[in-house]
Amino acid sequence: MLIGLVSIILILHNINRHRPSSQFSRLENAIRKIEALLLQAEESCSMHWHGDVVDLKVRLFKAKLAAASIEAEFMMHGIRNPGFLPFLSQILDTLSSKTKISEALRQMPAFIKEYTQKMWRLTQRIHRCAQEVKEIEKSIRILSMNERGRLILQGVREAEGIATNSISGCVRRRVAEIASINASIV
């Protein structure tokens, strides 16, 4: 009994997690996160990476446009919360609008097929958009690491320059001392 209940809960959780509306919500959250990450990268990166930041902005705007298109498709089909309950209510509406139950039942396979095809197309579009957003995030992180590496390298070069200057100054002073000692001896 308990195993059956746990199984049902896990199945319902999995169905809920893979609903297009749940996937779309995660996509929207990822886009907001990437926007913040891109703003941070834009502020911290030097002009050396400006072209890359602009390219990433363009890619993000295209991903946002794709997400808006998906959201418009949700609204166009009247699917505000695609999942099992709206599907069930559409089935009940179809059944209640038909005078003969046998006619409604004959049309059910076509209705179910059309509904699942819509959901599959939406899911695929959401998945492609989410993949693009992940690629943008990866590119932003690589860009940020490159900038950190550039700053570290710049710091190392500055430290080497300071060390070289101080060593050469010490050597010049020592050579001058030795020369003055040698001049006084002669």
N, CA, C and O of each residue as an XYZ file, in Angstrom:
744
protein
N       0.825     -1.193      0.000
C       0.000      0.000      0.000
C       0.871      1.258      0.000
O       0.662      2.164     -0.807
N       1.835      1.306      0.899
C       2.710      2.459      0.996
C       3.556      2.619     -0.275
O       3.779      3.734     -0.746
N       4.018      1.497     -0.817
C       4.822      1.552     -2.042
C       3.984      2.086     -3.196
O       4.472      2.862     -4.018
N       2.721      1.670     -3.258
C       1.815      2.159     -4.296
C       1.590      3.657     -4.181
O       1.588      4.370     -5.184
N       1.400      4.134     -2.954
C       1.192      5.562     -2.715
C       2.433      6.370     -3.094
O       2.326      7.418     -3.729
N       3.596      5.883     -2.706
C       4.847      6.561     -3.054
C       5.032      6.567     -4.563
O       5.460      7.571     -5.134
N       4.714      5.462     -5.207
C       4.838      5.378     -6.671
C       3.926      6.392     -7.349
O       4.342      7.076     -8.284
N       2.702      6.491     -6.889
C       1.750      7.445     -7.461
C       2.247      8.868     -7.266
O       2.166      9.682     -8.187
N       2.761      9.181     -6.082
C       3.277     10.528     -5.809
C       4.458     10.844     -6.731
O       4.550     11.945     -7.274
N       5.350      9.883     -6.901
C       6.495     10.097     -7.785
C       6.061     10.274     -9.239
O       6.614     11.111     -9.952
N       5.096      9.509     -9.671
C       4.593      9.638    -11.046
C       3.950     10.998    -11.240
O       4.201     11.659    -12.247
N       3.125     11.430    -10.293
C       2.487     12.749    -10.399
C       3.530     13.875    -10.374
O       3.417     14.853    -11.113
N       4.535     13.722     -9.523
C       5.607     14.719     -9.477
C       6.333     14.785    -10.825
O       6.617     15.872    -11.328
N       6.626     13.636    -11.396
C       7.321     13.587    -12.681
C       6.463     14.201    -13.789
O       6.974     14.934    -14.636
N       5.161     13.904    -13.784
C       4.261     14.492    -14.783
C       4.249     16.004    -14.625
O       4.331     16.732    -15.614
N       4.148     16.479    -13.394
C       4.121     17.916    -13.135
C       5.434     18.572    -13.567
O       5.427     19.654    -14.154
N       6.540     17.924    -13.278
C       7.856     18.490    -13.614
C       8.045     18.607    -15.123
O       8.699     19.541    -15.586
N       7.498     17.700    -15.880
C       7.702     17.691    -17.323
C       6.570     18.363    -18.105
O       6.558     18.326    -19.335
N       5.642     18.961    -17.408
C       4.607     19.734    -18.102
C       5.269     20.885    -18.831
O       6.234     21.454    -18.320
N       4.782     21.244    -20.009
C       5.358     22.395    -20.719
C       5.342     23.681    -19.894
O       6.275     24.478    -19.986
N       4.305     23.895    -19.096
C       4.266     25.124    -18.303
C       5.361     25.125    -17.242
O       5.949     26.170    -16.962
N       5.643     23.962    -16.647
C       6.736     23.883    -15.661
C       8.078     24.107    -16.336
O       8.938     24.817    -15.814
N       8.249     23.497    -17.495
C       9.495     23.683    -18.242
C       9.657     25.142    -18.646
O      10.756     25.694    -18.590
N       8.544     25.765    -19.056
C       8.605     27.166    -19.464
C       8.950     28.069    -18.278
O       9.701     29.033    -18.428
N       8.405     27.761    -17.110
C       8.737     28.546    -15.909
C      10.233     28.450    -15.600
O      10.871     29.447    -15.265
N      10.783     27.238    -15.718
C      12.229     27.080    -15.497
C      13.025     27.845    -16.543
O      14.068     28.421    -16.233
N      12.537     27.855    -17.785
C      13.204     28.607    -18.851
C      13.197     30.100    -18.535
O      14.225     30.764    -18.672
N      12.054     30.632    -18.114
C      11.975     32.048    -17.755
C      12.932     32.386    -16.616
O      13.605     33.416    -16.656
N      12.994     31.534    -15.612
C      13.911     31.760    -14.489
C      15.361     31.740    -14.959
O      16.172     32.553    -14.516
N      15.686     30.814    -15.852
C      17.055     30.732    -16.384
C      17.399     31.985    -17.177
O      18.520     32.484    -17.087
N      16.457     32.495    -17.946
C      16.713     33.715    -18.726
C      16.966     34.896    -17.795
O      17.877     35.689    -18.034
N      16.163     35.019    -16.728
C      16.393     36.115    -15.768
C      17.772     35.983    -15.116
O      18.471     36.979    -14.932
N      18.153     34.770    -14.775
C      19.462     34.526    -14.160
C      20.589     34.907    -15.127
O      21.580     35.519    -14.728
N      20.428     34.541    -16.388
C      21.445     34.844    -17.397
C      21.521     36.344    -17.653
O      22.611     36.876    -17.864
N      20.383     37.035    -17.638
C      20.411     38.489    -17.805
C      21.252     39.137    -16.713
O      22.076     40.006    -16.995
N      21.049     38.719    -15.477
C      21.828     39.267    -14.356
C      23.303     38.925    -14.506
O      24.168     39.767    -14.264
N      23.588     37.702    -14.901
C      24.967     37.267    -15.095
C      25.640     38.063    -16.214
O      26.810     38.429    -16.108
N      24.892     38.326    -17.283
C      25.438     39.093    -18.408
C      25.701     40.543    -18.011
O      26.707     41.123    -18.419
N      24.809     41.130    -17.225
C      25.038     42.499    -16.739
C      26.290     42.557    -15.873
O      27.084     43.491    -15.975
N      26.456     41.561    -15.028
C      27.640     41.500    -14.172
C      28.902     41.353    -15.016
O      29.911     42.004    -14.749
N      28.844     40.505    -16.024
C      29.999     40.305    -16.903
C      30.304     41.574    -17.689
O      31.467     41.919    -17.896
N      29.261     42.262    -18.121
C      29.445     43.499    -18.884
C      30.131     44.570    -18.033
O      30.970     45.320    -18.532
N      29.777     44.639    -16.761
C      30.379     45.620    -15.868
C      31.831     45.278    -15.531
O      32.675     46.164    -15.395
N      32.107     43.976    -15.400
C      33.441     43.581    -14.949
C      34.442     43.388    -16.085
O      35.649     43.448    -15.851
N      33.977     43.163    -17.288
C      34.895     42.895    -18.397
C      35.415     44.188    -19.004
O      34.724     45.206    -19.044
N      36.641     44.117    -19.469
C      37.258     45.289    -20.088
C      36.758     45.435    -21.519
O      36.006     44.599    -22.021
N      37.185     46.500    -22.156
C      36.816     46.749    -23.543
C      37.355     45.656    -24.462
O      36.871     45.493    -25.582
N      38.347     44.910    -23.997
C      38.930     43.824    -24.780
C      37.863     42.791    -25.157
O      37.945     42.175    -26.220
N      36.867     42.603    -24.292
C      35.825     41.590    -24.499
C      34.500     42.201    -24.927
O      33.490     41.499    -24.963
N      34.476     43.487    -25.252
C      33.219     44.178    -25.559
C      32.453     43.508    -26.704
O      31.235     43.355    -26.616
N      33.135     43.114    -27.760
C      32.474     42.467    -28.898
C      31.816     41.159    -28.505
O      30.719     40.842    -28.966
N      32.489     40.399    -27.651
C      31.919     39.131    -27.186
C      30.680     39.364    -26.328
O      29.705     38.619    -26.425
N      30.717     40.390    -25.498
C      29.570     40.699    -24.646
C      28.377     41.100    -25.517
O      27.244     40.694    -25.257
N      28.641     41.900    -26.548
C      27.555     42.310    -27.449
C      26.967     41.096    -28.166
O      25.748     40.988    -28.301
N      27.822     40.182    -28.626
C      27.329     38.960    -29.272
C      26.447     38.144    -28.327
O      25.406     37.621    -28.726
N      26.878     38.046    -27.070
C      26.085     37.301    -26.090
C      24.750     37.994    -25.813
O      23.734     37.331    -25.604
N      24.754     39.321    -25.810
C      23.502     40.066    -25.626
C      22.534     39.771    -26.766
O      21.342     39.557    -26.542
N      23.057     39.762    -27.990
C      22.213     39.476    -29.148
C      21.623     38.072    -29.041
O      20.433     37.869    -29.282
N      22.465     37.108    -28.677
C      21.976     35.728    -28.520
C      20.910     35.643    -27.427
O      19.923     34.921    -27.573
N      21.109     36.380    -26.334
C      20.124     36.363    -25.252
C      18.810     36.989    -25.701
O      17.738     36.482    -25.372
N      18.885     38.088    -26.449
C      17.652     38.715    -26.956
C      16.907     37.767    -27.888
O      15.678     37.715    -27.866
N      17.645     37.016    -28.709
C      16.996     36.030    -29.583
C      16.328     34.930    -28.765
O      15.233     34.480    -29.103
N      16.982     34.499    -27.695
C      16.388     33.477    -26.821
C      15.138     34.030    -26.133
O      14.147     33.316    -25.979
N      15.184     35.300    -25.719
C      14.010     35.916    -25.101
C      12.873     36.029    -26.107
O      11.708     35.846    -25.755
N      13.208     36.330    -27.359
C      12.195     36.405    -28.410
C      11.568     35.032    -28.634
O      10.352     34.923    -28.796
N      12.389     33.989    -28.643
C      11.863     32.626    -28.792
C      10.954     32.274    -27.618
O       9.905     31.658    -27.810
N      11.346     32.660    -26.409
C      10.518     32.388    -25.229
C       9.187     33.144    -25.315
O       8.141     32.610    -24.948
N       9.233     34.376    -25.797
C       7.994     35.147    -25.948
C       7.085     34.507    -27.000
O       5.861     34.508    -26.863
N       7.698     33.967    -28.042
C       6.933     33.273    -29.073
C       6.267     32.021    -28.512
O       5.116     31.727    -28.837
N       6.980     31.296    -27.682
C       6.411     30.103    -27.043
C       5.254     30.504    -26.133
O       4.209     29.854    -26.122
N       5.447     31.573    -25.374
C       4.388     32.045    -24.483
C       3.163     32.471    -25.291
O       2.028     32.221    -24.885
N       3.397     33.114    -26.433
C       2.284     33.512    -27.301
C       1.541     32.284    -27.824
O       0.317     32.301    -27.954
N       2.285     31.221    -28.122
C       1.639     29.994    -28.578
C       0.797     29.379    -27.465
O      -0.282     28.846    -27.723
N       1.290     29.452    -26.223
C       0.484     28.997    -25.093
C      -0.856     29.734    -25.099
O      -1.919     29.120    -25.009
N      -0.783     31.053    -25.207
C      -1.991     31.870    -25.146
C      -2.880     31.645    -26.371
O      -4.105     31.607    -26.250
N      -2.271     31.497    -27.543
C      -3.026     31.329    -28.778
C      -3.882     30.058    -28.730
O      -5.016     30.045    -29.207
N      -3.335     29.014    -28.162
C      -4.064     27.753    -28.073
C      -4.926     27.682    -26.817
O      -5.581     26.672    -26.560
N      -4.922     28.751    -26.046
C      -5.712     28.744    -24.823
C      -5.139     27.820    -23.765
O      -5.858     27.317    -22.901
N      -3.833     27.606    -23.845
C      -3.177     26.686    -22.904
C      -2.403     27.539    -21.916
O      -1.214     27.793    -22.107
N      -3.057     27.970    -20.889
C      -2.351     28.781    -19.902
C      -1.540     27.906    -18.966
O      -0.472     28.295    -18.494
N      -2.055     26.741    -18.710
C      -1.370     25.832    -17.804
C      -1.439     24.420    -18.392
O      -2.187     23.574    -17.903
N      -0.647     24.173    -19.456
C      -0.766     22.876    -20.107
C      -0.387     21.746    -19.165
O       0.665     21.775    -18.526
N      -1.202     20.820    -19.094
C      -0.986     19.668    -18.240
C      -2.194     18.766    -18.313
O      -2.981     18.852    -19.255
N      -2.347     17.911    -17.337
C      -3.411     16.928    -17.407
C      -4.788     17.534    -17.145
O      -5.751     17.159    -17.813
N      -4.911     18.467    -16.185
C      -6.227     19.000    -15.848
C      -6.863     19.772    -16.991
O      -8.041     19.544    -17.269
N      -6.156     20.678    -17.676
C      -6.773     21.330    -18.830
C      -7.137     20.310    -19.916
O      -8.168     20.429    -20.578
N      -6.283     19.322    -20.080
C      -6.552     18.270    -21.053
C      -7.853     17.554    -20.693
O      -8.686     17.301    -21.563
N      -8.024     17.232    -19.431
C      -9.228     16.554    -18.963
C     -10.452     17.442    -19.160
O     -11.511     16.965    -19.568
N     -10.303     18.741    -18.869
C     -11.451     19.636    -19.047
C     -11.807     19.777    -20.527
O     -12.984     19.897    -20.867
N     -10.797     19.763    -21.417
C     -11.094     19.811    -22.847
C     -11.819     18.549    -23.295
O     -12.722     18.612    -24.129
N     -11.429     17.412    -22.749
C     -12.114     16.156    -23.083
C     -13.570     16.224    -22.626
O     -14.478     15.852    -23.370
N     -13.789     16.703    -21.397
C     -15.160     16.792    -20.875
C     -15.996     17.769    -21.679
O     -17.179     17.522    -21.915
N     -15.396     18.886    -22.106
C     -16.112     19.840    -22.962
C     -16.498     19.189    -24.281
O     -17.611     19.371    -24.775
N     -15.567     18.427    -24.843
C     -15.847     17.745    -26.103
C     -16.987     16.754    -25.920
O     -17.889     16.676    -26.754
N     -16.946     15.999    -24.828
C     -18.005     15.023    -24.567
C     -19.358     15.695    -24.352
O     -20.378     15.217    -24.846
N     -19.365     16.804    -23.614
C     -20.637     17.453    -23.305
C     -21.225     18.169    -24.518
O     -22.440     18.354    -24.601
N     -20.372     18.573    -25.458
C     -20.878     19.285    -26.627
C     -21.436     18.334    -27.681
O     -22.157     18.761    -28.582
N     -21.114     17.076    -27.576
C     -21.599     16.084    -28.535
C     -22.919     15.507    -28.028
O     -23.087     15.249    -26.836
N     -23.851     15.310    -28.965
C     -25.123     14.726    -28.575
C     -25.005     13.229    -28.375
O     -25.686     12.642    -27.533
N     -24.134     12.622    -29.157
C     -23.981     11.181    -29.018
C     -22.624     10.885    -28.393
O     -21.597     11.384    -28.854
N     -22.625     10.101    -27.379
C     -21.376      9.727    -26.722
C     -20.511      8.898    -27.655
O     -19.286      9.021    -27.641
N     -21.137      8.058    -28.464
C     -20.359      7.225    -29.386
C     -19.596      8.079    -30.395
O     -18.471      7.746    -30.769
N     -20.208      9.179    -30.835
C     -19.529     10.088    -31.778
C     -18.354     10.774    -31.079
O     -17.278     10.915    -31.660
N     -18.561     11.192    -29.850
C     -17.484     11.839    -29.088
C     -16.338     10.879    -28.846
O     -15.171     11.259    -28.942
N     -16.668      9.629    -28.530
C     -15.617      8.650    -28.287
C     -14.830      8.325    -29.560
O     -13.635      8.040    -29.499
N     -15.500      8.370    -30.702
C     -14.775      8.156    -31.966
C     -13.803      9.291    -32.239
O     -12.741      9.068    -32.820
N     -14.148     10.497    -31.829
C     -13.284     11.646    -32.074
C     -12.174     11.791    -31.026
O     -11.231     12.559    -31.215
N     -12.293     11.058    -29.940
C     -11.298     11.168    -28.867
C      -9.880     10.847    -29.310
O      -8.974     11.614    -28.983
N      -9.629      9.759    -30.038
C      -8.241      9.490    -30.453
C      -7.630     10.635    -31.257
O      -6.457     10.958    -31.074
N      -8.407     11.249    -32.140
C      -7.896     12.371    -32.926
C      -7.614     13.564    -32.018
O      -6.602     14.249    -32.168
N      -8.524     13.801    -31.076
C      -8.331     14.911    -30.147
C      -7.085     14.696    -29.298
O      -6.272     15.603    -29.121
N      -6.950     13.480    -28.777
C      -5.782     13.165    -27.938
C      -4.501     13.291    -28.750
O      -3.503     13.824    -28.265
N      -4.529     12.803    -29.984
C      -3.350     12.891    -30.849
C      -2.978     14.348    -31.114
O      -1.806     14.715    -31.033
N      -3.973     15.177    -31.430
C      -3.703     16.593    -31.695
C      -3.149     17.285    -30.450
O      -2.202     18.067    -30.536
N      -3.738     16.995    -29.309
C      -3.292     17.610    -28.062
C      -1.853     17.210    -27.737
O      -1.031     18.060    -27.395
N      -1.552     15.921    -27.844
C      -0.194     15.467    -27.536
C       0.810     16.026    -28.533
O       1.946     16.321    -28.160
N       0.416     16.177    -29.792
C       1.319     16.776    -30.778
C       1.608     18.238    -30.435
O       2.749     18.687    -30.545
N       0.581     18.978    -30.019
C       0.792     20.374    -29.595
C       1.765     20.436    -28.425
O       2.710     21.226    -28.420
N       1.511     19.584    -27.435
C       2.376     19.587    -26.256
C       3.802     19.171    -26.619
O       4.761     19.720    -26.078
N       3.947     18.217    -27.520
C       5.276     17.768    -27.939
C       6.023     18.898    -28.647
O       7.203     19.125    -28.380
N       5.335     19.612    -29.558
C       5.980     20.732    -30.259
C       6.396     21.819    -29.280
O       7.501     22.353    -29.370
N       5.513     22.144    -28.347
C       5.855     23.157    -27.340
C       7.039     22.705    -26.501
O       7.951     23.486    -26.230
N       7.023     21.456    -26.096
C       8.117     20.930    -25.280
C       9.434     20.984    -26.042
O      10.465     21.336    -25.470
N       9.411     20.641    -27.318
C      10.629     20.679    -28.123
C      11.137     22.109    -28.289
O      12.341     22.350    -28.204
N      10.239     23.051    -28.521
C      10.655     24.457    -28.649
C      11.248     24.969    -27.335
O      12.257     25.674    -27.333
N      10.615     24.609    -26.226
C      11.135     25.016    -24.922
C      12.514     24.411    -24.702
O      13.420     25.081    -24.206
N      12.671     23.149    -25.070
C      13.955     22.460    -24.893
C      15.052     23.131    -25.729
O      16.157     23.347    -25.231
N      14.761     23.460    -26.982
C      15.769     24.126    -27.828
C      16.150     25.490    -27.261
O      17.323     25.860    -27.250
N      15.161     26.225    -26.796
C      15.426     27.542    -26.215
C      16.249     27.399    -24.931
O      17.172     28.178    -24.693
N      15.918     26.415    -24.119
C      16.666     26.183    -22.875
C      18.113     25.796    -23.181
O      19.030     26.216    -22.475
N      18.319     25.002    -24.227
C      19.688     24.634    -24.624
C      20.476     25.872    -25.039
O      21.646     26.009    -24.684
N      19.848     26.765    -25.781
C      20.525     27.993    -26.197
C      20.873     28.845    -24.977
O      21.958     29.423    -24.910
N      19.965     28.923    -24.026
C      20.221     29.697    -22.807
C      21.383     29.084    -22.031
O      22.211     29.815    -21.486
N      21.459     27.760    -21.972
C      22.587     27.099    -21.297
C      23.901     27.396    -22.010
O      24.930     27.603    -21.366
N      23.865     27.415    -23.335
C      25.079     27.739    -24.100
C      25.507     29.188    -23.841
O      26.699     29.474    -23.724
N      24.545     30.085    -23.753
C      24.859     31.486    -23.463
C      25.487     31.594    -22.075
O      26.475     32.305    -21.890
N      24.914     30.890    -21.104
C      25.470     30.906    -19.747
C      26.907     30.388    -19.746
O      27.785     30.965    -19.104
N      27.131     29.311    -20.461
C      28.483     28.739    -20.549
C      29.447     29.749    -21.172
O      30.570     29.907    -20.693
N      29.026     30.426    -22.224
C      29.875     31.424    -22.876
C      30.181     32.596    -21.952
O      31.302     33.106    -21.935
N      29.173     33.022    -21.179
C      29.389     34.124    -20.235
C      30.404     33.713    -19.175
O      31.295     34.489    -18.826
N      30.270     32.506    -18.669
C      31.214     32.027    -17.642
C      32.631     31.914    -18.210
O      33.599     32.249    -17.527
N      32.758     31.447    -19.445
C      34.085     31.369    -20.086
C      34.650     32.763    -20.272
O      35.834     32.993    -20.027
N      33.812     33.699    -20.704
C      34.250     35.085    -20.879
C      34.733     35.671    -19.556
O      35.762     36.347    -19.513
N      34.000     35.417    -18.483
C      34.390     35.918    -17.161
C      35.707     35.303    -16.705
O      36.550     35.987    -16.125
N      35.883     33.996    -16.973
C      37.151     33.344    -16.606
C      38.306     33.921    -17.421
O      39.403     34.112    -16.896
N      38.066     34.197    -18.697
C      39.113     34.809    -19.529
C      39.500     36.182    -19.007
O      40.677     36.542    -18.991
N      38.504     36.946    -18.579
C      38.793     38.275    -18.029
C      39.586     38.159    -16.734
O      40.536     38.910    -16.519
N      39.201     37.218    -15.866
C      39.969     37.017    -14.633
C      41.405     36.604    -14.956
O      42.349     37.083    -14.327
N      41.566     35.719    -15.933
C      42.906     35.297    -16.346
C      43.714     36.463    -16.882
O      44.909     36.577    -16.611
N      43.056     37.336    -17.648
C      43.741     38.515    -18.188
C      44.187     39.438    -17.061
O      45.302     39.959    -17.083
N      43.309     39.640    -16.069
C      43.664     40.496    -14.933
C      44.804     39.901    -14.110
O      45.689     40.623    -13.652
N      44.777     38.590    -13.927
C      45.864     37.927    -13.186
C      47.173     38.072    -13.940
O      48.205     38.388    -13.348
N      47.133     37.841    -15.248
C      48.337     37.975    -16.068
C      48.867     39.409    -16.028
O      50.076     39.632    -15.963
N      47.956     40.369    -16.068
C      48.362     41.768    -15.988
C      49.025     42.043    -14.636
O      50.037     42.742    -14.576
N      48.469     41.506    -13.568
C      49.062     41.681    -12.238
C      50.435     41.037    -12.141
O      51.349     41.596    -11.535
N      50.580     39.850    -12.745
C      51.885     39.175    -12.735
C      52.910     40.011    -13.489
O      54.043     40.176    -13.038
N      52.509     40.530    -14.629
C      53.449     41.364    -15.421
C      53.850     42.623    -14.666
O      55.011     43.032    -14.695
N      52.880     43.233    -13.990
C      53.204     44.426    -13.206
C      54.158     44.071    -12.067
O      55.109     44.804    -11.795
N      53.900     42.941    -11.402
C      54.778     42.517    -10.306
C      56.172     42.198    -10.831
O      57.168     42.527    -10.188
N      56.246     41.558    -11.998
C      57.555     41.264    -12.589
C      58.287     42.554    -12.936
O      59.500     42.658    -12.752
N      57.539     43.538    -13.439
C      58.149     44.827    -13.768
C      58.680     45.528    -12.530
O      59.773     46.093    -12.549
N      57.905     45.490    -11.457
C      58.348     46.106    -10.199
C      59.584     45.382     -9.684
O      60.555     46.011     -9.262
N      59.538     44.046     -9.725
C      60.682     43.271     -9.238
C      61.917     43.541    -10.080
O      63.015     43.687     -9.543
N      61.748     43.607    -11.388
C      62.876     43.864    -12.282
C      63.454     45.245    -12.033
O      64.673     45.411    -11.987
N      62.590     46.236    -11.872
C      63.057     47.600    -11.620
C      63.786     47.702    -10.284
O      64.830     48.349    -10.193
N      63.240     47.065     -9.249
C      63.894     47.166     -7.942
C      65.204     46.388     -7.930
O      66.175     46.823     -7.311
N      65.241     45.237     -8.610
C      66.489     44.472     -8.682
C      67.530     45.250     -9.464
O      68.685     45.350     -9.050
N      67.112     45.808    -10.613
C      68.101     46.555    -11.417
C      68.572     47.800    -10.664
O      69.730     48.198    -10.795
N      67.676     48.424     -9.865
C      68.091     49.572     -9.064
C      69.100     49.170     -8.002
O      70.081     49.877     -7.770
N      68.859     48.024     -7.350
C      69.785     47.513     -6.337
C      71.132     47.177     -6.973
O      72.187     47.496     -6.425
N      71.080     46.537     -8.122
C      72.320     46.155     -8.813
C      73.092     47.413     -9.208
O      74.310     47.460     -9.034
N      72.412     48.431     -9.736
C      73.099     49.678    -10.120
C      73.750     50.335     -8.905
O      74.889     50.796     -8.979
N      73.024     50.376     -7.786
C      73.604     50.973     -6.582
C      74.821     50.179     -6.124
O      75.836     50.768     -5.752
N      74.735     48.875     -6.145
C      75.858     48.023     -5.712
C      77.058     48.205     -6.644
O      78.205     48.294     -6.203
N      76.755     48.259     -7.955
C      77.849     48.480     -8.920
C      78.477     49.844     -8.685
O      79.697     49.984     -8.774
N      77.659     50.858     -8.386
C      78.193     52.195     -8.127
C      79.045     52.192     -6.857
O      80.092     52.837     -6.814
N      78.602     51.468     -5.822
C      79.388     51.374     -4.592
C      80.729     50.698     -4.859
O      81.773     51.155     -4.392
N      80.686     49.608     -5.612
C      81.925     48.885     -5.929
C      82.837     49.769     -6.768
O      84.051     49.776     -6.563
N      82.273     50.508     -7.702
C      83.084     51.391     -8.545
C      83.704     52.494     -7.703
O      84.863     52.855     -7.913
N      82.943     53.040     -6.745
C      83.510     54.103     -5.915
C      84.599     53.552     -4.988
O      85.596     54.225     -4.722
N      84.398     52.316     -4.497
C      85.430     51.687     -3.671
C      86.669     51.448     -4.506
O      87.777     51.723     -4.045
N      86.521     50.955     -5.696
C      87.651     50.702     -6.596
C      88.345     52.009     -6.969
O      89.569     52.049     -7.094
N      87.563     53.084     -7.148
C      88.158     54.374     -7.512
C      88.943     54.945     -6.338
O      89.973     55.589     -6.536
N      88.465     54.713     -5.117
C      89.183     55.236     -3.966
C      90.456     54.440     -3.705
O      91.430     54.971     -3.170
N      90.445     53.172     -4.081
C      91.640     52.353     -3.895
C      92.692     52.769     -4.909
O      93.877     52.819     -4.582
N      92.303     53.050     -6.059
C      93.292     53.360     -7.088
C      93.820     54.717     -6.877
O      94.670     55.174     -7.641
